[in-house]
């Protein structure tokens, strides 16, 4: 069964462009499985696709887009800059390579994947200027960042006057990342939540389980709905069509204010992180 993508609400970014609040992520989807997986997601109804240079599967995303036959203006496509390509000339070159792999003449959103404050002499500002240049040149409709802490946001905005449209950060019930979300809100930046179900860690949670039982949904659906009602953008990943459909079926039920507060109260602060700390993460892959 295919679900209509019209059920997915859109949010208006600070640059005036719209983004579907629910998308489909391809982190850790093997390149050889990406085309099939994304084709299934598009059949289910997803129209927002989130990939990255570091994922190594942009070509599969592009092949699925081409095979789908969907009009380009029905799709929202995001990719991200590899950590090894922050120097302006490298960013320009590899962005063009991303467009080629995706088979597109533009993407809807291009992000700096990690700030890498301990690399490149701490200079992520020139990288940000380069993304703005790419936006102004028409290669990407919007530009943003990923894994930027409040002080990183303050710096790029103060030094360039350009505010990111999006900040994609780790957010889930055990790490609600409120300081970064508050900084995003202060600047009018949309928050995208990666690892939205804590890499599956919420599946046995008694608080979420009780809510799920009461509303007749799965713990994953409840958690994704929690994100949506708090105003964040999510893009769960699955390689199984049944789970893709489950993750898409979020718009015919609501959580109460008490439910929202109960899930937020599961926050464990820094110990709840499942991924690296952006202040120290410095991995260069290419």
Residue, then its C-alpha position, 0 to 999 in steps of 0.5 A: x500500500x502506498x501512503x499519500x505524501x500529502x499527509x506530511x506537513x511542511x515547515x517554512x524555513x527562515x529563507x522562505x522555502x518549505x521542507x517536509x517535516x518527515x523524511x527518509x534517511x539513508x545513513x548506513x544503508x549499503x551503497x549496493x542496497x540504496x537504490x532499492x531501499x530508496x525506491x521503496x521509500x518513495x513508493x511508500x510516500x516519502x518525498x524528503x531524502x537525506x543523504x551525505x557525501x560520507x555515507x557513500x550512497x549518493x549515487x544510489x539515491x540519485x538512481x532511485x530518484x531517476x527510476x521513480x519518474x517523480x517530478x523534481x519539484x515533488x522531492x526535497x533532497x539533502x546532502x552534506x559536506x564530507x569532513x575531509x573537504x572543508x577547504x573552500x576549493x575542496x567544498x566547491x569541487x566535491x559539491x559538484x561531484x555530489x550533484x553528478x552522483x545524484x544526477x541533479x542540477x541542484x539540491x534542496x539543502x546542503x549542510x556542513x556535516x560536522x563543525x570540526x573545531x579542532x581541525x582546519x585551525x578551527x576555521x569552519x567560518x570559511x566553509x560556511x561562506x563557501x556554502x552560502x556562495x553555492x546557494x547564491x550560485x543556484x546549486x542548492x536552494x538552502x544551506x545549513x549545518x549539522x552538529x553545530x553547538x550554540x557557540x558554533x552557530x553564534x560564531x558563523x552568524x556573527x562573522x558572516x551575517x548569514x543564518x543557517x536554514x537548518x541545524x541537524x543534531x542528535x535529539x531523542x528522548x534520552x538526549x533532548x539536546x535542549x541547549x542546541x534546540x534553544x539556540x536554533x529557535x533563538x536564531x530561527x533555525x529549524x532543528x532536524x533530529x538525527x538518531x530520533x529513536x536513539x538507535x532503537x534504544x526506546x523499544x523497551x522503555x516502560x514510559x514510552x511503552x505505556x503511552x504506546x499501548x494506550x494510543x495503540x501505536x508502537x514505541x517508535x511511532x510514539x517517539x517520532x510523533x513526539x519529535x513532530x509535535x515538538x516542531x522538529x524534522x525527522x527522517x527515520x531510516x529502515x531497509x524494510x518496507x513494513x517499517x518504512x510504512x510504520x514510520x510514515x503512519x504518524x499523522x492520524x494520532x496525537x500525544x497529549x501534553x502530559x505525554x510530551x512532558x513524560x517523554x522529555x523527562x527521560x532525558x539523561x543529559x550528556x550521558x544519553x548521547x549515542x554519537x560523538x560530541x561535536x566539540x571533540x569529534x574530528x574524524x576525517x574519512x576522505 
